[in-house]
Amino acid sequence: MALSNAELDTILVRINGPDHPGITAGLMDLLTLAGAGIQDVEQIIIRGQLSLSLVVTIPEGRDMVKELLHFGWEQKINIDFEVVDSTPSAREPGLVVTIIGREVTPAEFGSVAGTIAKTGGNIDRIVRLARDPVLAYELVVSGEDRSALKAAILQVAETLRCDVAVHREGLARRAKRLVVMDVDSTLIQEEVIELVADEAGCRDEVAAITERAMRGEIDFEQSLHERVALLEGLPVEVLDRVRDRIALTPGARTFVRTLRRLGYRTAIVSGGFTFATDHLATELGLDHAYGNTLEVHDGKLTGRITGLLVDQQGKAHLVNRIAQLEDIPLEQVVAVGDGANDLAMLNEAGLGIAFNAKPVVQEAADTTVNVPYLDAILFILGVRRTDIEVADAGNMHD
C-alpha cells in the first residue's frame, strides 16, 4: 500500500501475528527515531496472537511505510495502514454490558450484539472477565439513547440462558463501597428456619410457608410468626447443631474476601435469626450483621420473636442505617437477595442484584445472576477472575 508523504500526517497502524517479547518496545523505538507521535494505543492477546492498533502522527516529509513494513518482516508480524482524521474521536460515557453463563453460545452473544446494533448502539470494546467456573464477558457500548438501548438489551436477555447485566458507564459503577446481602438461599444454601424446623420435626410445614412468603404470596411478617410459633418448646441447645449444618453458597468466601481486599464494607441482613448471622459475621469477617432474635425462656424457644423485626421494610431500613454508619451514599451500595422480602432492600440500594431469585424479584431487580456461584457478582462489578486468582495465590481457596 503506497502512501505519499503528504498523506502521512495521521495514520492508524494495525499489527497482528504471533506474540513475542519486544514487539511493542521495538515499534516505539522506530517511532521515536522517526520523530512520530502517538495519539492512541490498544492491544489484546488471544491464544498467543497479538492484535495491536496505534494512531500515530508522522512528521511532514517523512515516509515511514517502508520502515514499518521492514519492522513487520523482521518481527514476523503483519502490519497495515490507514489514513485517519487527526481529530481524536469524542466519546460520551455509554453502557457496560456483562454477559455471564456456564456457556455463552454464539447465538446468545449474537442476540445481545444484534440488539445493540438495532437500537443504534456500537460495541467499542469486549473483554473476557472469566473463563472458569463460568464464562463472563464485558462489553463497552456507546450509543445516543442509552435508556432505550438498556431496555432493549434487558428485554432480549429474558430469552437467553445466560445472564446479562447492564450498567451506565462511568465513575458511579466503579465507586461502589458497601455490599449488603440477604442470608438464606443467598449467602448460605439453606433456609435457617427450615434447619431449626427439621430438628423440631416440622420442616415440611415450615418450608411450605417459607416458599409462599418468598414468592410474595403472603406477608413475610405473618409467615415468620407462623413458622416461629411451630418451634415452641425446642431446647436452645438445638441451635448449636443447626449452626454446624449451615453450608455457605459456593464462592461465598471468595466473594467476601475479594470485597474486603477491594476496600468494600460488607453486611448481612436476614429474615432469619441472630444465632446464625452472628456466627456468619465472625466466620467471614463481615462488618455488620442483623437478624431476628428468637425468644428463649428456661432454656427453650418460646415460639416468639423479640426485639427488632427484620422483615422487608426492616431490611430496607437497615440498608439505610448501615450506609449512614459507614458514611456511604446509597448510590454506592450494592444489595443482593433472592426473595420477596428483599425487594425493598434491592430498590433502596444503588445496585440491586437478584441472586438465583424468585421471578417477582428478578423482574424488579436492576440485574440478575442465575449461576450458582456467589462470587460471579464480582464480574458485574468489573472484577476479573485472573485478578482474584493472583490475589488468592498461596491462600486457602473455596
DOLOTOR-351653 format. One line per 4 residues: number of its first residue (from 1); their letters; for each residue x, y, z of N, C-alpha, C. Coordinates in steps of 0.2 Angstrom, whole numbers, plus 5000, padded with zeros to 4 digits. Example, Ala and Ser with C-alpha at 12.3 -4.5 7.8 and 13.67 -1.06 7.14 Angstrom:
% residues 2
1) AS) 5066:4972:5039:5062:4978:5039:5066:4984:5039  5064:4989:5035:5068:4995:5036:5064:5000:5039
//
This chain:
% residues 398
1) MALS) 5004:4994:5000:5000:5000:5000:5004:5006:5000  5004:5010:4995:5009:5016:4994:5005:5022:4997  5008:5026:5001:5006:5032:5004:5011:5038:5002  5008:5043:5000:5013:5049:4999:5014:5052:5005
5) NAEL) 5020:5056:5005:5022:5060:5011:5017:5064:5014  5013:5067:5009:5008:5072:5011:5002:5069:5015  5001:5062:5013:4996:5059:5017:4998:5056:5024  5004:5056:5025:5007:5053:5031:5007:5058:5036
9) DTIL) 5001:5061:5038:5000:5065:5044:4998:5061:5050  4992:5058:5049:4990:5054:5055:4987:5047:5052  4990:5042:5054:4988:5035:5052:4987:5030:5057  4982:5026:5056:4981:5020:5060:4985:5014:5058
13) VRIN) 4989:5012:5063:4993:5006:5061:4990:5000:5065  4989:4995:5061:4986:4989:5064:4991:4983:5063  4993:4980:5069:4998:4974:5069:4995:4968:5072  4996:4963:5068:4993:4956:5071:4998:4951:5069
17) GPDH) 4998:4946:5073:5003:4940:5072:5005:4937:5078  5009:4932:5078:5011:4928:5084:5015:4933:5089  5012:4933:5095:5015:4937:5100:5022:4935:5103  5027:4939:5104:5033:4938:5107:5036:4944:5110
21) PGIT) 5040:4944:5115:5043:4950:5119:5047:4954:5114  5046:4961:5115:5050:4965:5111:5046:4969:5105  5040:4966:5103:5037:4970:5098:5035:4977:5099  5032:4978:5105:5030:4985:5106:5036:4989:5108
25) AGLM) 5041:4987:5111:5047:4991:5113:5050:4993:5106  5051:4988:5102:5054:4989:5095:5050:4994:5091  5044:4994:5091:5040:4998:5087:5040:5005:5090  5041:5006:5096:5041:5013:5099:5048:5016:5098
29) DLLT) 5053:5011:5098:5060:5014:5096:5060:5017:5089  5056:5013:5084:5056:5015:5077:5052:5022:5077  5047:5023:5080:5043:5029:5080:5047:5035:5083  5051:5033:5089:5055:5038:5092:5060:5041:5087
33) LAGA) 5063:5036:5084:5069:5039:5079:5066:5043:5073  5059:5041:5071:5056:5045:5066:5053:5051:5068  5053:5053:5075:5050:5059:5077:5043:5059:5077  5040:5053:5077:5032:5052:5077:5029:5053:5084
37) GIQD) 5023:5054:5084:5019:5055:5090:5014:5049:5090  5011:5048:5096:5006:5043:5097:5000:5047:5100  4994:5045:5097:4988:5048:5099:4984:5043:5103  4985:5036:5101:4981:5031:5104:4984:5024:5103
41) VEQI) 4983:5020:5108:4986:5013:5108:4981:5008:5111  4979:5003:5108:4975:4997:5111:4979:4991:5109  4979:4986:5113:4982:4980:5112:4978:4974:5116  4978:4968:5113:4975:4962:5116:4978:4956:5113
45) IIRG) 4979:4951:5117:4982:4945:5115:4977:4939:5117  4975:4935:5112:4971:4930:5112:4975:4923:5110  4975:4918:5114:4979:4912:5112:4985:4913:5109  4989:4918:5112:4996:4919:5109:4996:4923:5103
49) QLSL) 4990:4926:5100:4990:4930:5094:4989:4937:5096  4994:4942:5094:4994:4949:5096:4989:4953:5091  4985:4957:5094:4982:4962:5090:4983:4969:5093  4987:4973:5089:4989:4980:5092:4987:4985:5087
53) SLVV) 4984:4990:5089:4982:4996:5085:4985:5002:5088  4988:5007:5084:4990:5013:5086:4988:5019:5081  4987:5024:5084:4986:5030:5079:4992:5035:5080  4996:5036:5075:5002:5039:5076:5002:5045:5071
57) TIPE) 5006:5050:5073:5007:5056:5069:5014:5056:5066  5014:5057:5060:5021:5057:5056:5023:5064:5054  5029:5066:5056:5032:5072:5054:5031:5073:5046  5029:5079:5044:5029:5081:5037:5035:5079:5033
61) GRDM) 5034:5076:5028:5040:5074:5024:5043:5068:5025  5041:5064:5030:5044:5058:5032:5039:5052:5030  5042:5048:5026:5039:5042:5024:5041:5036:5027  5037:5033:5032:5038:5028:5036:5036:5021:5034
65) VKEL) 5032:5021:5028:5029:5014:5026:5034:5009:5025  5040:5010:5022:5045:5005:5021:5048:5003:5028  5049:5008:5032:5052:5006:5039:5047:5002:5043  5041:5003:5043:5036:4999:5046:5035:4992:5043
69) LHFG) 5035:4992:5037:5034:4985:5034:5041:4981:5035  5046:4984:5035:5053:4980:5036:5052:4978:5043  5050:4982:5048:5049:4980:5055:5045:4974:5056  5039:4974:5052:5035:4969:5052:5038:4962:5050
73) WEQK) 5042:4963:5044:5045:4957:5041:5050:4954:5047  5054:4959:5050:5059:4956:5055:5055:4953:5061  5050:4955:5063:5046:4953:5069:5041:4947:5067  5041:4945:5060:5036:4940:5058:5029:4942:5060
77) INID) 5027:4948:5059:5020:4950:5060:5017:4954:5054  5011:4955:5054:5008:4958:5049:5006:4965:5051  5008:4970:5046:5006:4977:5048:5003:4980:5042  4997:4984:5043:4994:4988:5038:4992:4995:5040
81) FEVV) 4990:4999:5036:4990:5006:5037:4983:5009:5035  4981:5014:5038:4975:5018:5035:4976:5025:5038  4975:5029:5033:4975:5037:5035:4968:5038:5038  4969:5042:5044:4963:5043:5048:4963:5051:5049
85) DSTP) 4957:5053:5052:4956:5060:5054:4961:5062:5060  4964:5067:5060:4969:5069:5065:4965:5071:5071  4959:5072:5071:4955:5074:5077:4953:5068:5081  4955:5068:5087:4953:5062:5092:4945:5061:5092
89) SARE) 4943:5055:5092:4936:5054:5092:4933:5055:5099  4928:5060:5099:4924:5061:5105:4920:5055:5107  4919:5054:5113:4915:5048:5116:4912:5050:5122  4905:5050:5122:4902:5051:5128:4901:5044:5132
93) PGLV) 4901:5044:5139:4900:5038:5143:4894:5034:5140  4895:5028:5139:4889:5024:5137:4887:5019:5142  4887:5012:5140:4884:5007:5144:4890:5002:5145  4889:4998:5150:4893:4992:5151:4889:4986:5152
97) VTII) 4889:4981:5147:4885:4975:5147:4889:4969:5149  4887:4966:5154:4891:4960:5157:4887:4954:5155  4890:4949:5152:4887:4943:5150:4890:4937:5154  4886:4933:5158:4888:4928:5162:4884:4922:5161
101) GREV) 4888:4916:5160:4884:4910:5160:4889:4904:5160  4886:4898:5162:4891:4892:5161:4893:4891:5154  4889:4893:5149:4891:4893:5142:4888:4899:5139  4892:4902:5135:4889:4908:5131:4890:4906:5124
105) TPAE) 4884:4904:5121:4884:4902:5114:4885:4908:5109  4887:4906:5103:4887:4912:5098:4880:4915:5097  4875:4910:5097:4868:4913:5096:4866:4918:5102  4868:4916:5108:4867:4921:5113:4871:4927:5113
109) FGSV) 4877:4927:5111:4881:4933:5111:4879:4937:5105  4877:4933:5099:4874:4937:5094:4867:4940:5095  4863:4938:5099:4857:4941:5101:4858:4948:5105  4863:4947:5109:4865:4954:5113:4868:4959:5108
113) AGTI) 4873:4956:5104:4876:4961:5099:4871:4964:5094  4866:4959:5091:4862:4961:5086:4857:4967:5089  4855:4966:5096:4850:4971:5099:4854:4977:5100  4860:4977:5101:4864:4983:5102:4864:4987:5095
117) AKTG) 4865:4983:5090:4866:4986:5083:4859:4989:5081  4854:4985:5082:4847:4988:5080:4845:4994:5084  4847:4995:5090:4845:5001:5094:4850:5007:5093  4854:5006:5088:4859:5012:5087:4865:5012:5091
121) GNID) 4866:5006:5094:4872:5006:5099:4878:5003:5095  4884:5004:5098:4890:5001:5095:4894:4998:5100  4897:4992:5099:4902:4989:5104:4909:4991:5103  4911:4995:5108:4918:4998:5107:4923:4994:5109
125) RIVR) 4922:4989:5114:4927:4985:5117:4924:4979:5120  4927:4973:5119:4925:4967:5123:4931:4964:5127  4930:4963:5133:4935:4960:5137:4932:4954:5141  4936:4948:5141:4934:4942:5144:4936:4943:5152
129) LARD) 4931:4942:5156:4932:4943:5163:4934:4937:5167  4931:4931:5164:4932:4925:5167:4931:4919:5162  4934:4914:5164:4933:4908:5160:4930:4902:5164  4932:4902:5170:4930:4896:5175:4928:4899:5182
133) PVLA) 4923:4897:5185:4919:4891:5183:4913:4893:5178  4913:4900:5177:4908:4902:5172:4912:4906:5167  4909:4908:5161:4911:4912:5156:4908:4919:5158  4912:4924:5157:4910:4931:5159:4913:4936:5154
137) YELV) 4909:4940:5150:4912:4945:5146:4909:4952:5147  4913:4957:5146:4911:4964:5147:4912:4967:5141  4906:4970:5139:4906:4974:5133:4905:4981:5134  4909:4986:5132:4908:4993:5132:4904:4995:5126
141) VSGE) 4899:4999:5127:4894:5000:5122:4893:5008:5122  4893:5011:5116:4891:5018:5115:4885:5018:5111  4881:5024:5112:4875:5025:5109:4872:5031:5111  4868:5034:5107:4865:5041:5109:4859:5040:5114
145) DRSA) 4855:5035:5113:4849:5034:5118:4851:5028:5122  4854:5030:5128:4856:5024:5132:4850:5021:5136  4845:5025:5137:4839:5022:5141:4836:5016:5136  4835:5018:5130:4832:5014:5125:4836:5008:5124
149) LKAA) 4843:5009:5123:4847:5003:5122:4847:4999:5128  4847:5001:5134:4847:4997:5140:4841:4993:5140  4835:4996:5139:4829:4992:5139:4828:4987:5134  4831:4988:5128:4831:4983:5123:4836:4977:5125
153) ILQV) 4841:4979:5128:4846:4973:5129:4843:4969:5135  4840:4972:5140:4837:4968:5145:4831:4964:5143  4827:4967:5138:4822:4963:5135:4824:4957:5132  4829:4957:5128:4831:4951:5124:4835:4946:5129
157) AETL) 4838:4949:5135:4841:4945:5140:4836:4940:5143  4830:4942:5143:4825:4937:5146:4824:4931:5142  4826:4931:5136:4825:4925:5132:4831:4920:5132  4837:4922:5135:4843:4919:5135:4844:4915:5141
161) RCDV) 4848:4910:5140:4850:4906:5146:4855:4909:5150  4859:4913:5147:4865:4917:5151:4862:4923:5154  4865:4926:5159:4863:4932:5162:4866:4938:5159  4863:4943:5158:4865:4949:5155:4864:4955:5160
165) AVHR) 4869:4959:5162:4868:4964:5166:4870:4971:5163  4867:4976:5164:4868:4982:5160:4869:4988:5165  4874:4992:5165:4876:4997:5169:4877:5003:5165  4876:5009:5168:4879:5015:5164:4887:5015:5166
169) EGLA) 4890:5017:5161:4897:5018:5161:4899:5024:5165  4905:5024:5169:4907:5030:5172:4909:5029:5179  4910:5034:5183:4913:5033:5190:4908:5030:5195  4901:5031:5194:4897:5028:5198:4897:5020:5199
173) RRAK) 4899:5017:5193:4900:5010:5193:4906:5008:5197  4911:5012:5196:4917:5010:5200:4917:5012:5207  4912:5016:5209:4913:5019:5216:4909:5015:5221  4907:5009:5220:4903:5005:5225:4907:5004:5231
177) RLVV) 4905:5004:5237:4909:5004:5243:4906:4999:5248  4899:4997:5248:4896:4993:5253:4892:4988:5249  4892:4982:5251:4888:4976:5249:4884:4974:5255  4878:4974:5254:4873:4971:5259:4870:4965:5256
181) MDVD) 4870:4959:5260:4867:4953:5257:4862:4950:5261  4857:4947:5258:4852:4943:5262:4857:4936:5264  4854:4932:5268:4857:4926:5270:4855:4920:5268  4848:4918:5269:4846:4912:5267:4845:4911:5260
185) STLI) 4848:4906:5257:4847:4905:5250:4851:4910:5246  4855:4914:5249:4860:4919:5246:4867:4918:5248  4868:4920:5254:4875:4919:5257:4876:4912:5259  4871:4908:5261:4871:4901:5263:4866:4898:5258
189) QEEV) 4866:4891:5258:4862:4887:5253:4855:4885:5256  4855:4886:5263:4848:4884:5266:4844:4889:5268  4838:4888:5271:4834:4892:5275:4835:4890:5282  4838:4895:5286:4840:4893:5293:4834:4890:5297
193) IELV) 4828:4893:5296:4822:4892:5300:4820:4884:5298  4821:4882:5292:4820:4875:5290:4824:4870:5293  4831:4872:5294:4835:4868:5298:4833:4867:5305  4831:4873:5308:4828:4873:5315:4822:4868:5315
197) ADEA) 4817:4869:5310:4811:4866:5310:4813:4858:5309  4818:4856:5306:4820:4849:5305:4821:4846:5311  4824:4850:5316:4826:4847:5322:4819:4847:5327  4814:4851:5325:4808:4851:5329:4803:4846:5325
201) GCRD) 4805:4843:5320:4800:4838:5316:4795:4842:5313  4795:4848:5310:4790:4851:5307:4793:4855:5300  4798:4852:5297:4801:4855:5292:4797:4856:5286  4793:4851:5284:4789:4852:5278:4783:4857:5279
205) EVAA) 4781:4858:5285:4776:4863:5286:4779:4870:5286  4785:4871:5289:4788:4877:5289:4790:4879:5281  4793:4874:5278:4795:4875:5271:4790:4878:5266  4784:4875:5267:4778:4877:5263:4777:4884:5264
209) ITER) 4777:4886:5271:4775:4893:5272:4781:4898:5270  4787:4896:5270:4793:4900:5268:4792:4901:5260  4791:4896:5257:4790:4896:5249:4785:4901:5247  4779:4901:5250:4774:4906:5249:4776:4913:5250
213) AMRG) 4780:4914:5256:4782:4921:5258:4787:4923:5253  4792:4919:5251:4797:4921:5246:4794:4923:5239  4789:4919:5237:4785:4921:5231:4781:4927:5231  4780:4930:5238:4776:4936:5239:4769:4934:5239
217) EIDF) 4767:4928:5240:4760:4926:5241:4757:4928:5247  4761:4928:5253:4759:4930:5259:4764:4935:5262  4761:4939:5267:4766:4944:5270:4771:4940:5274  4777:4943:5274:4783:4940:5277:4782:4940:5284
221) EQSL) 4780:4945:5287:4780:4946:5295:4775:4940:5297  4769:4940:5294:4764:4935:5296:4767:4928:5295  4771:4927:5290:4774:4920:5289:4779:4918:5294  4783:4924:5296:4788:4922:5301:4785:4920:5307
225) HERV) 4780:4924:5310:4777:4922:5316:4774:4915:5316  4771:4914:5310:4768:4907:5310:4773:4902:5310  4779:4903:5307:4784:4897:5307:4787:4897:5314  4789:4903:5317:4792:4903:5323:4788:4900:5329
229) ALLE) 4781:4901:5328:4777:4898:5333:4777:4890:5333  4779:4887:5327:4779:4880:5327:4786:4877:5331  4790:4882:5333:4796:4880:5336:4796:4880:5343  4790:4882:5346:4789:4882:5353:4791:4876:5357
233) GLPV) 4795:4877:5362:4797:4871:5366:4803:4868:5364  4806:4870:5359:4813:4867:5356:4818:4869:5361  4823:4864:5363:4828:4866:5368:4833:4871:5364  4836:4876:5367:4840:4880:5364:4847:4877:5362
237) EVLD) 4849:4872:5365:4855:4868:5363:4854:4866:5355  4848:4865:5353:4847:4863:5346:4851:4868:5341  4851:4874:5343:4853:4879:5338:4861:4878:5337  4864:4875:5342:4871:4874:5341:4872:4869:5335
241) RVRD) 4868:4864:5335:4868:4859:5330:4866:4862:5323  4861:4866:5323:4859:4870:5317:4865:4874:5314  4869:4877:5318:4875:4881:5316:4880:4877:5312  4881:4871:5315:4885:4866:5312:4883:4864:5305
245) RIAL) 4877:4864:5303:4874:4862:5297:4873:4867:5292  4875:4873:5293:4875:4879:5289:4880:4878:5283  4878:4878:5277:4883:4877:5272:4883:4884:5267  4889:4887:5267:4890:4893:5263:4888:4891:5255
249) TPGA) 4886:4896:5252:4885:4896:5244:4892:4895:5241  4892:4891:5236:4899:4891:5233:4901:4898:5230  4907:4900:5232:4910:4906:5230:4909:4912:5235  4906:4910:5241:4904:4915:5246:4910:4918:5249
253) RTFV) 4915:4913:5251:4921:4915:5254:4925:4920:5249  4926:4917:5243:4930:4921:5238:4926:4928:5237  4920:4928:5237:4916:4935:5236:4918:4940:5242  4917:4937:5248:4918:4942:5254:4925:4944:5254
257) RTLR) 4930:4939:5253:4937:4940:5254:4939:4945:5249  4937:4945:5243:4939:4949:5237:4936:4956:5239  4930:4957:5241:4927:4963:5243:4931:4967:5248  4933:4963:5253:4937:4966:5258:4944:4968:5256
261) RLGY) 4947:4965:5251:4953:4967:5248:4952:4973:5244  4946:4974:5241:4945:4980:5237:4943:4986:5241  4942:4985:5248:4940:4990:5252:4933:4991:5254  4929:4986:5251:4922:4987:5252:4920:4985:5260
265) RTAI) 4915:4988:5262:4912:4986:5269:4907:4981:5267  4906:4976:5271:4901:4971:5270:4896:4970:5276  4890:4968:5274:4885:4967:5279:4880:4962:5277  4877:4959:5282:4871:4954:5280:4865:4956:5284
269) VSGG) 4859:4956:5281:4853:4957:5284:4848:4952:5283  4846:4948:5288:4842:4942:5287:4835:4942:5290  4831:4939:5287:4824:4937:5290:4825:4931:5294  4831:4928:5294:4832:4923:5299:4834:4925:5306
273) FTFA) 4839:4922:5309:4840:4923:5316:4847:4925:5318  4848:4929:5323:4854:4931:5325:4859:4926:5327  4857:4920:5329:4862:4915:5331:4866:4913:5325  4862:4913:5319:4866:4911:5313:4870:4917:5310
277) TDHL) 4867:4923:5310:4870:4929:5307:4876:4931:5311  4876:4931:5318:4882:4932:5322:4888:4927:5320  4886:4921:5319:4891:4916:5318:4894:4917:5311  4890:4919:5306:4892:4920:5299:4897:4926:5299
281) ATEL) 4895:4931:5303:4899:4938:5303:4906:4936:5306  4906:4932:5311:4913:4930:5314:4917:4926:5309  4914:4921:5306:4917:4916:5302:4920:4920:5296  4916:4925:5293:4918:4928:5286:4921:4935:5287
285) GLDH) 4921:4937:5293:4924:4944:5295:4920:4949:5292  4913:4949:5292:4909:4954:5290:4908:4960:5295  4907:4966:5292:4907:4972:5296:4900:4973:5300  4895:4970:5297:4888:4971:5300:4884:4965:5299
289) AYGN) 4880:4964:5304:4876:4958:5304:4869:4959:5308  4863:4958:5305:4857:4959:5308:4852:4953:5306  4848:4951:5311:4843:4946:5310:4838:4946:5316  4833:4942:5316:4828:4942:5321:4831:4937:5327
293) TLEV) 4829:4939:5333:4831:4936:5339:4825:4931:5341  4827:4925:5342:4822:4920:5345:4822:4921:5352  4816:4921:5355:4815:4922:5362:4816:4915:5365  4820:4916:5371:4821:4909:5375:4819:4910:5382
297) HDGK) 4816:4905:5385:4814:4905:5392:4815:4898:5395  4819:4898:5400:4820:4892:5404:4824:4887:5399  4828:4890:5395:4832:4885:5390:4828:4883:5384  4822:4885:5383:4818:4883:5377:4815:4889:5373
301) LTGR) 4814:4888:5367:4812:4893:5362:4804:4894:5364  4802:4900:5364:4795:4901:5366:4790:4902:5360  4793:4901:5354:4789:4902:5348:4788:4909:5346  4792:4914:5349:4791:4921:5348:4797:4924:5346
305) ITGL) 4797:4930:5343:4802:4934:5341:4803:4940:5346  4809:4942:5348:4810:4948:5352:4814:4953:5349  4813:4959:5351:4817:4965:5348:4815:4967:5341  4820:4969:5337:4819:4972:5331:4817:4967:5326
309) LVDQ) 4812:4968:5322:4809:4963:5317:4812:4965:5310  4816:4960:5308:4819:4961:5301:4814:4958:5296  4810:4962:5293:4805:4960:5288:4808:4964:5282  4803:4964:5277:4805:4968:5270:4807:4975:5272
313) QGKA) 4803:4979:5275:4804:4986:5277:4810:4986:5282  4810:4981:5286:4816:4981:5291:4823:4981:5287  4823:4977:5282:4829:4976:5278:4831:4983:5275  4826:4986:5272:4827:4992:5268:4830:4998:5273
317) HLVN) 4826:4998:5279:4829:5002:5285:4836:5001:5287  4838:4995:5287:4844:4993:5289:4850:4995:5284  4848:4994:5277:4852:4996:5272:4854:5004:5273  4849:5008:5274:4850:5015:5276:4854:5016:5282
321) RIAQ) 4853:5012:5287:4856:5013:5293:4863:5011:5293  4865:5006:5289:4872:5004:5289:4876:5009:5284  4872:5011:5279:4876:5016:5274:4877:5023:5278  4873:5025:5283:4874:5031:5287:4879:5029:5292
325) LEDI) 4880:5024:5295:4885:5022:5300:4892:5022:5296  4892:5020:5290:4898:5020:5286:4900:5026:5282  4895:5031:5282:4895:5037:5279:4896:5036:5271  4892:5031:5269:4892:5029:5262:4885:5031:5259
329) PLEQ) 4885:5035:5253:4879:5036:5250:4876:5030:5247  4869:5030:5247:4865:5024:5244:4867:5022:5237  4869:5027:5233:4871:5025:5226:4877:5021:5226  4881:5021:5231:4887:5017:5231:4886:5010:5235
333) VVAV) 4880:5008:5236:4878:5002:5240:4875:4997:5235  4878:4991:5235:4875:4985:5232:4871:4981:5236  4865:4979:5235:4861:4974:5239:4860:4968:5235  4860:4962:5238:4860:4956:5235:4854:4952:5239
337) GDGA) 4850:4949:5235:4844:4945:5238:4841:4940:5233  4836:4936:5236:4833:4931:5232:4825:4931:5233  4823:4934:5238:4816:4933:5240:4812:4939:5240  4805:4939:5240:4801:4945:5240:4802:4949:5246
341) NDLA) 4805:4947:5251:4806:4951:5257:4813:4955:5256  4816:4954:5250:4822:4958:5249:4820:4964:5244  4814:4964:5241:4813:4969:5236:4814:4976:5238  4812:4978:5244:4813:4985:5246:4820:4986:5247
345) MLNE) 4824:4982:5250:4831:4982:5251:4835:4983:5244  4833:4979:5239:4836:4980:5232:4834:4986:5229  4828:4989:5230:4826:4995:5227:4830:5001:5231  4831:5000:5237:4835:5006:5241:4842:5007:5239
349) AGLG) 4845:5001:5237:4852:5002:5235:4853:5005:5228  4859:5007:5227:4861:5010:5221:4861:5004:5215  4863:4998:5217:4863:4992:5213:4859:4987:5216  4854:4984:5214:4850:4979:5217:4851:4972:5213
353) IAFN) 4854:4967:5215:4855:4961:5212:4851:4955:5214  4847:4952:5210:4843:4946:5211:4848:4940:5210  4849:4936:5216:4854:4931:5215:4850:4924:5215  4849:4921:5210:4845:4914:5209:4838:4916:5213
357) AKPV) 4835:4921:5211:4829:4923:5214:4823:4921:5211  4817:4922:5215:4811:4921:5213:4809:4926:5207  4804:4924:5202:4803:4928:5197:4801:4935:5198  4797:4936:5204:4795:4943:5206:4801:4947:5207
361) VQEA) 4806:4944:5210:4812:4948:5212:4816:4949:5206  4817:4945:5201:4821:4946:5195:4818:4951:5191  4811:4952:5191:4808:4957:5187:4809:4964:5190  4810:4964:5196:4811:4971:5200:4818:4973:5201
365) ADTT) 4823:4968:5201:4830:4970:5202:4833:4974:5196  4838:4977:5198:4842:4980:5192:4845:4975:5188  4848:4970:5191:4851:4964:5186:4850:4958:5190  4851:4952:5187:4851:4946:5190:4857:4942:5188
369) VNVP) 4858:4937:5193:4863:4932:5192:4860:4925:5194  4860:4921:5189:4857:4914:5190:4862:4908:5190  4868:4910:5190:4873:4904:5191:4874:4903:5198  4876:4897:5200:4876:4895:5207:4882:4897:5211
373) YLDA) 4885:4903:5209:4892:4905:5212:4891:4912:5214  4892:4913:5221:4890:4920:5223:4896:4925:5221  4902:4922:5220:4907:4927:5218:4907:4929:5210  4902:4926:5207:4900:4929:5200:4898:4936:5200
377) ILFI) 4895:4938:5206:4893:4945:5206:4899:4950:5206  4905:4947:5207:4911:4951:5206:4912:4954:5199  4910:4949:5194:4910:4951:5187:4906:4957:5185  4900:4957:5188:4895:4963:5187:4899:4969:5189
381) LGVR) 4903:4969:5195:4907:4975:5197:4913:4976:5193  4914:4972:5188:4920:4973:5183:4927:4970:5186  4926:4965:5191:4932:4962:5193:4934:4956:5189  4940:4955:5187:4942:4949:5183:4944:4943:5187
385) RTDI) 4942:4937:5184:4944:4931:5188:4952:4930:5189  4956:4932:5184:4963:4931:5185:4965:4936:5190  4963:4942:5191:4965:4946:5197:4963:4943:5204  4957:4940:5204:4955:4936:5210:4960:4931:5212
389) EVAD) 4962:4927:5206:4966:4921:5207:4973:4923:5209  4976:4929:5206:4983:4931:5208:4983:4933:5215  4977:4937:5218:4977:4939:5225:4976:4933:5229  4973:4928:5227:4972:4922:5231:4978:4917:5231
393) AGNM) 4983:4919:5227:4989:4914:5227:4992:4913:5233  4993:4907:5235:4996:4905:5242:4991:4905:5247  4984:4907:5246:4979:4907:5252:4974:4901:5251  4970:4900:5255:4965:4895:5255:4960:4897:5250
397) HD) 4958:4892:5246:4953:4894:5241:4946:4890:5243  4940:4893:5240:4934:4889:5242:4934:4882:5239
//
